[in-house]
Amino acid sequence: MTATEARPEAAGREPILKVTDLTKYFPIKGRGLIRRTVGQVKAVDGVSLELHPGEILGLVGESGCGKSTTGRAIMHLQPATSGSVVFQGRELTGLSRGKMRPLRRDIQIVFQDPYASLNPRLPVFDIVAEPLIIHKLAKGEELRSRVRALLELVGLNPEHANRFPSEFSGGQRQRIGIARALALEPKVLVLDEPVSALDVSIQAGVINLLEDLRDRLGLAYLFIAHDLSVVRHISDRIAVMYLGWIIEIATTDDLFDKPSHPYTQALLSAIPIPDPRRERERKRIILTGDVPSPANPPSGCRFRTRCQKFANVLSESQQTKCIDEEPALEDRGTGHPAACHYAEAIRVL
């Protein structure tokens, strides 16, 4: 049973969040007194994806591929250079801070580092209560009651509300961050590598909490991570990102059972198998070379400079197509979209 089949309520429904051709460029300034712009770092370069109500969409890729920047651009924390972000039928790109403010109640973010995302000078009560105070949703005894309920919801003791972040473990701090994000009763959570800074034993507890909250509150998650085993456990669908692109997107079962983009195949081949015999027998796909600079990405297919299929399998005319033509993200007969001219579904595990 695929992830989409497991959640039929997500299939066929209008997306709660739709991102189309999203780009985020950062200027490169030259030297000198005036410091003119001499180039652009193309951190996010044409990302399109949809998130449905109650769905968990994983976004994975190497460090520096643009995952976190995508999440921040969707949240309008870093204004997009171009493209469209539509939330429940309303366009978010280009909105002023004043017009964006009421919409922040519906889209919240949980940051990667639980140590840096909490104000060390504020007690936990003030941290969790702050969104409610800013949006004028509660005060007095009602405010105290809602903060206590939020702490209980994420598995913390309400009696600890007067403690400071330094008095908690990393996993507890991340739970405080989740409680703060849930204070406004959002419909979408952007989770920016929420467990990557935690010990493995603590990660499981936070992941189980997020799954429980999704089921209890009907939330939709954009789950950004680089750990494929974590993403496989929690996601309904997975989008794979490389150098600012979405290069493959599929249900979790489809992506792991029959990856069709060479980059996805290489990522999955790096996952250890808890079976010594199978681990010895399987063929590992080793990527060669360095990740190209996002300031000067290769023409055509951006992955071709590290692609084993390009180097060892394709004919000269096929290589020319990879060099000259940018592959569209579409289904080429493998069952799901992949941005490869010669996509081929194979088993790597």
C-alpha positions as CSV (number, residue, x, y, z in Angstrom):
1,M,0.0,0.0,0.0
2,T,1.5,3.3,-1.0
3,A,1.5,6.4,1.1
4,T,-1.1,8.1,-1.0
5,E,-3.4,5.0,-0.7
6,A,-2.8,5.2,3.1
7,R,-4.2,8.7,3.2
8,P,-7.0,8.8,0.6
9,E,-8.3,12.0,2.1
10,A,-5.3,13.9,0.6
11,A,-5.7,12.4,-2.9
12,G,-7.9,14.4,-5.2
13,R,-8.3,17.4,-2.9
14,E,-7.3,20.9,-3.7
15,P,-3.8,21.7,-2.3
16,I,-3.7,23.9,0.8
17,L,-0.4,25.2,-0.4
18,K,0.8,25.5,-4.0
19,V,4.2,26.6,-5.1
20,T,4.9,27.4,-8.7
21,D,8.3,28.3,-10.3
22,L,9.6,29.7,-7.0
23,T,13.0,31.3,-7.2
24,K,15.3,33.0,-4.7
25,Y,18.5,34.6,-5.9
26,F,21.1,36.3,-3.7
27,P,23.2,39.0,-5.3
28,I,27.0,38.7,-5.5
29,K,28.6,42.1,-4.9
30,G,31.8,43.2,-6.5
31,R,34.6,44.9,-4.7
32,G,35.1,48.7,-4.6
33,L,33.3,51.7,-3.2
34,I,30.0,51.2,-5.1
35,R,29.9,47.4,-4.9
36,R,27.8,46.7,-8.0
37,T,26.0,43.4,-8.4
38,V,28.2,41.1,-10.6
39,G,26.2,37.9,-10.3
40,Q,23.5,35.9,-8.6
41,V,23.6,32.9,-6.4
42,K,20.6,30.8,-7.6
43,A,19.7,29.1,-4.3
44,V,16.2,28.2,-5.4
45,D,15.6,28.1,-9.1
46,G,12.2,27.2,-10.3
47,V,10.7,25.0,-7.5
48,S,7.1,23.8,-8.0
49,L,5.3,21.6,-5.5
50,E,1.9,21.1,-3.9
51,L,0.9,20.3,-0.3
52,H,-2.5,18.8,0.5
53,P,-4.5,19.0,3.8
54,G,-3.3,16.5,6.3
55,E,-0.3,15.5,4.1
56,I,3.4,15.3,5.1
57,L,5.6,16.2,2.1
58,G,9.3,15.5,2.6
59,L,11.9,17.7,1.0
60,V,15.3,16.1,0.8
61,G,18.7,16.7,-0.7
62,E,22.4,17.5,0.1
63,S,23.4,20.4,2.3
64,G,23.3,23.6,0.2
65,C,20.8,22.4,-2.3
66,G,18.3,25.1,-1.3
67,K,15.9,23.1,1.0
68,S,15.8,25.6,3.9
69,T,15.8,28.6,1.6
70,T,12.7,27.1,-0.1
71,G,11.0,26.8,3.2
72,R,11.9,30.4,4.2
73,A,10.8,31.8,0.9
74,I,7.4,30.0,1.2
75,M,7.1,31.5,4.7
76,H,8.0,35.0,3.3
77,L,10.9,35.1,5.8
78,Q,13.1,35.6,2.8
79,P,11.1,37.3,0.0
80,A,11.1,35.3,-3.2
81,T,12.8,36.7,-6.3
82,S,10.0,35.4,-8.5
83,G,7.3,32.7,-8.7
84,S,4.1,32.0,-6.9
85,V,3.1,30.8,-3.4
86,V,-0.7,30.3,-3.1
87,F,-2.1,29.4,0.3
88,Q,-5.8,28.4,0.3
89,G,-6.3,30.3,-2.9
90,R,-4.5,33.5,-1.8
91,E,-1.2,34.6,-3.4
92,L,1.5,35.3,-0.8
93,T,4.4,36.5,-2.8
94,G,4.6,40.3,-2.9
95,L,2.4,40.8,0.2
96,S,3.6,43.5,2.5
97,R,4.5,42.7,6.1
98,G,1.2,44.1,7.3
99,K,-0.9,41.9,4.9
100,M,1.2,38.9,5.6
101,R,0.9,39.1,9.4
102,P,-2.6,37.7,9.8
103,L,-1.7,34.8,7.5
104,R,1.2,33.8,9.7
105,R,-1.4,32.3,12.1
106,D,-2.0,29.7,9.5
107,I,1.6,28.9,8.4
108,Q,4.2,28.4,11.1
109,I,7.8,27.2,11.2
110,V,9.9,25.0,13.5
111,F,13.6,25.7,13.1
112,Q,16.5,23.3,13.0
113,D,18.5,24.4,16.0
114,P,16.5,24.2,19.3
115,Y,19.3,26.1,21.0
116,A,19.3,29.1,18.7
117,S,15.6,29.4,18.0
118,L,14.5,30.1,21.6
119,N,15.3,33.4,23.4
120,P,17.6,32.4,26.3
121,R,16.5,35.4,28.4
122,L,12.8,34.5,28.4
123,P,11.1,31.8,30.5
124,V,9.2,29.1,28.6
125,F,5.9,30.6,29.5
126,D,6.8,33.9,27.7
127,I,8.2,32.1,24.7
128,V,5.0,30.0,24.1
129,A,2.7,32.9,25.1
130,E,4.4,35.5,22.8
131,P,2.4,34.5,19.6
132,L,-0.9,34.7,21.5
133,I,0.0,38.1,22.9
134,I,1.2,39.5,19.5
135,H,-2.0,38.4,17.7
136,K,-4.2,39.4,20.7
137,L,-5.8,36.0,21.1
138,A,-5.6,35.6,24.8
139,K,-4.7,37.3,28.1
140,G,-4.9,36.8,31.8
141,E,-6.0,33.4,33.0
142,E,-7.0,32.3,29.5
143,L,-3.5,32.9,28.3
144,R,-2.0,30.9,31.2
145,S,-4.5,28.1,30.6
146,R,-3.6,27.9,26.9
147,V,0.1,27.9,27.5
148,R,-0.3,25.0,30.0
149,A,-2.4,23.1,27.5
150,L,0.2,23.6,24.7
151,L,3.0,22.3,26.9
152,E,0.9,19.3,27.8
153,L,0.1,18.7,24.1
154,V,3.8,18.4,23.3
155,G,4.6,16.2,26.2
156,L,6.1,18.7,28.7
157,N,5.2,19.4,32.3
158,P,3.2,22.7,32.6
159,E,5.0,23.3,35.9
160,H,8.2,23.9,34.0
161,A,6.8,27.0,32.3
162,N,8.9,29.3,34.6
163,R,12.2,27.6,33.7
164,F,14.6,29.0,31.1
165,P,15.6,27.2,27.9
166,S,19.1,26.5,29.3
167,E,17.5,24.2,31.9
168,F,16.1,21.8,29.2
169,S,17.6,19.1,27.0
170,G,17.8,19.5,23.2
171,G,14.7,17.4,22.7
172,Q,12.7,19.3,25.3
173,R,13.7,22.6,23.7
174,Q,12.5,21.4,20.3
175,R,9.2,20.5,21.9
176,I,9.0,24.0,23.3
177,G,9.6,25.3,19.7
178,I,6.8,23.1,18.5
179,A,4.4,24.3,21.2
180,R,5.2,27.9,20.2
181,A,4.4,27.0,16.5
182,L,1.1,25.4,17.5
183,A,0.0,28.3,19.7
184,L,-1.8,30.0,16.8
185,E,-3.5,26.8,15.6
186,P,-1.9,26.8,12.2
187,K,-2.9,24.6,9.3
188,V,0.6,24.2,7.8
189,L,3.9,23.6,9.6
190,V,7.2,24.1,7.8
191,L,9.6,21.8,9.7
192,D,13.2,22.8,8.8
193,E,15.3,19.8,9.8
194,P,13.6,19.6,13.2
195,V,15.5,16.5,14.4
196,S,18.9,16.8,12.8
197,A,20.5,18.5,15.8
198,L,19.1,15.9,18.2
199,D,20.5,12.5,19.4
200,V,19.1,9.5,17.6
201,S,17.2,8.3,20.7
202,I,15.6,11.8,21.1
203,Q,14.8,12.0,17.3
204,A,12.3,9.1,17.6
205,G,10.3,10.8,20.3
206,V,10.0,14.1,18.4
207,I,9.1,12.3,15.2
208,N,6.4,10.3,17.0
209,L,5.1,13.5,18.5
210,L,4.9,15.2,15.1
211,E,3.0,12.2,13.7
212,D,0.6,12.3,16.6
213,L,0.0,16.0,16.3
214,R,-0.7,15.6,12.5
215,D,-3.3,13.0,13.2
216,R,-4.9,14.8,16.2
217,L,-4.9,18.4,14.7
218,G,-5.2,17.7,11.0
219,L,-2.0,19.6,10.2
220,A,-0.1,19.5,6.9
221,Y,3.7,19.4,7.1
222,L,6.5,20.5,4.7
223,F,9.2,18.3,6.3
224,I,12.7,19.4,5.3
225,A,15.5,17.0,6.0
226,H,18.6,15.3,4.7
227,D,18.2,12.0,6.6
228,L,16.3,9.7,4.2
229,S,15.5,7.2,6.9
230,V,13.6,9.8,8.9
231,V,11.9,11.2,5.8
232,R,10.8,7.7,4.8
233,H,9.3,7.0,8.2
234,I,7.2,10.2,8.4
235,S,6.4,11.3,4.8
236,D,3.5,10.6,2.5
237,R,5.3,12.0,-0.5
238,I,8.9,13.0,-1.0
239,A,10.5,15.7,-3.3
240,V,14.2,15.3,-4.0
241,M,16.1,18.6,-4.5
242,Y,19.5,19.2,-6.2
243,L,21.2,22.6,-6.8
244,G,17.9,24.6,-6.5
245,W,15.8,22.1,-8.5
246,I,13.2,19.6,-7.7
247,I,14.5,16.6,-9.6
248,E,12.1,13.9,-8.6
249,I,8.8,13.7,-6.6
250,A,6.8,10.6,-5.7
251,T,5.0,8.8,-3.0
252,T,7.3,7.4,-0.4
253,D,6.9,3.8,-1.4
254,D,7.4,4.6,-5.1
255,L,10.5,6.7,-4.5
256,F,12.2,4.0,-2.4
257,D,11.0,1.0,-4.5
258,K,11.8,2.4,-7.9
259,P,13.8,5.7,-8.0
260,S,14.2,6.9,-11.5
261,H,16.6,9.9,-11.3
262,P,20.3,9.0,-11.1
263,Y,20.8,11.4,-8.2
264,T,17.9,9.8,-6.2
265,Q,19.4,6.4,-6.9
266,A,22.8,7.5,-5.6
267,L,21.2,8.9,-2.4
268,L,19.3,5.7,-1.7
269,S,22.3,3.5,-2.4
270,A,24.1,5.3,0.5
271,I,21.5,4.1,3.1
272,P,23.0,1.3,5.2
273,I,21.0,-2.0,5.1
274,P,20.8,-3.9,8.5
275,D,21.7,-7.1,6.8
276,P,25.4,-7.8,6.4
277,R,25.0,-10.2,3.5
278,R,22.8,-7.9,1.5
279,E,25.0,-4.9,2.4
280,R,28.0,-6.7,1.0
281,E,26.3,-7.9,-2.2
282,R,24.6,-4.6,-3.3
283,K,26.3,-2.2,-5.6
284,R,26.9,1.3,-4.1
285,I,26.6,4.3,-6.5
286,I,29.4,6.7,-5.7
287,L,29.0,10.3,-6.9
288,T,32.2,11.8,-8.2
289,G,33.2,15.4,-8.4
290,D,32.0,18.4,-6.4
291,V,28.6,20.0,-6.3
292,P,28.7,22.9,-8.9
293,S,28.4,26.4,-7.7
294,P,24.8,27.8,-7.6
295,A,26.2,31.0,-8.9
296,N,27.2,29.3,-12.2
297,P,25.2,26.0,-12.6
298,P,25.9,23.8,-15.6
299,S,23.8,24.2,-18.7
300,G,21.0,21.7,-19.5
301,C,20.8,19.1,-16.8
302,R,22.5,20.4,-13.6
303,F,23.4,16.9,-12.4
304,R,25.2,15.8,-15.6
305,T,28.6,16.8,-14.2
306,R,28.3,14.1,-11.5
307,C,26.0,11.6,-13.3
308,Q,27.4,8.1,-13.8
309,K,24.8,7.4,-16.5
310,F,26.0,10.5,-18.4
311,A,29.6,9.5,-18.1
312,N,29.4,5.8,-18.7
313,V,26.2,4.8,-20.4
314,L,24.8,7.6,-22.8
315,S,25.9,8.0,-26.4
316,E,27.5,11.2,-27.6
317,S,24.2,12.4,-29.1
318,Q,22.4,11.7,-25.8
319,Q,25.1,13.5,-23.9
320,T,24.5,16.5,-26.2
321,K,20.9,16.6,-25.2
322,C,21.8,16.6,-21.5
323,I,24.2,19.5,-22.1
324,D,21.9,21.6,-24.2
325,E,18.3,20.9,-22.9
326,E,17.0,21.4,-19.4
327,P,15.0,18.3,-18.5
328,A,11.4,19.0,-17.5
329,L,10.0,17.5,-14.3
330,E,7.6,15.0,-15.8
331,D,6.7,11.3,-15.9
332,R,8.6,9.5,-18.6
333,G,7.0,6.1,-18.1
334,T,8.4,5.4,-14.6
335,G,5.2,6.1,-12.7
336,H,6.2,9.5,-11.2
337,P,7.8,12.8,-12.4
338,A,11.6,13.0,-12.7
339,A,13.8,15.7,-14.2
340,C,15.9,13.4,-16.3
341,H,15.8,12.9,-20.1
342,Y,16.6,9.2,-19.7
343,A,14.8,8.5,-16.4
344,E,14.7,4.8,-15.6
345,A,13.2,3.2,-12.6
346,I,15.6,0.7,-10.9
347,R,16.0,-1.0,-7.5
348,V,19.0,0.1,-5.5
349,L,18.2,-1.4,-2.0
